[in-house]
Amino acid sequence: MIKNKFIVVEGLEGAGKTHACIYIKNILYKRYNIKNILLVRQPGSTFIAEIIRKLIKKKFYFEHLTKETELLLMYAARIQLIETKIKPALKKGIWVISDRHDLSSIAYQGGGLGINKIIINQLKLLFLHDCTPDLTIYLDVCPKIGLKRVLNRNSLDAIESRSLEFFKRVRKTYLKNIKLDQKSIIINANLNFNIVNDDITKKILIWLKKQHI
Ligand code: Z5A
């Protein structure tokens, strides 16, 4: 019997995560006939977590959202999603593909906003327990390219409007952490869709083979 997995896709905005999640779902379905797949995004994917998502993305001109509040809101949304959807799905043998997970908090609130890593790791220890991904796919895009893609799509939200320096720190933190993670794959997401897709296909097929799937 094929054991279901928890796959996470990470990267800066405009890296192509949303597209990659759907693409990976199709690989699992078309090549392995895996139909039970839950696609989720963070923050979001439950009624309450989607409300938190709206709050985080909104620009407030009359009050400043502190970095600690932002971190705790991200975690609140994450815990809500894990407890109500991800864990129950994994228990039932359903595959889960998540657009972002806790590495986003390390990269954005840790690297980007400068919150001490010890605090973020404490939250991880307290609330995530064994809910760690079997595989993290990091789509590496340089901030200028990623933001340009997002700008072409719509106006920027509260986080997307931060400085280029902020996103450079986020990327640096991503790369530092992902290189230490044995269960990860790095994709060069600066290239065009076809090349990115081919790289994802090649690397995920190798990984699936190693999992005896
Ligand atoms: N956040 C956080 O700070 N801490 C946390 O713990 C968590 C999240 C969990 C979520 O907003 C925000 O929350 C995010 C981080 C923060 N904020 N920022 N900034 P979101 O979900 O709206 O943002 P996102 O996760 O970055 O999604 P995105 O902007 O939609 O990016 P994406 O999913 O990686 O890309 P996409 O939707 O697949 O593609 C974006 C556009 O680029 C689209 O028009 C594509 O056609 C184009 N694209 C993608 N790849 C390519 C290539 N290879 N070539 C050409 N064009 C491309």
Residues whose N, C-alpha, C, O or C-beta is under 5 A from the ligand:
A	BS01	Z5A	L12 E13 G14 A15 G16 K17 T18 H19 Q42 P43 M74 R100 H101 S104 S105 Y108 R149 V150 R153 I159 E160 A189 L191 N192 F193 V196
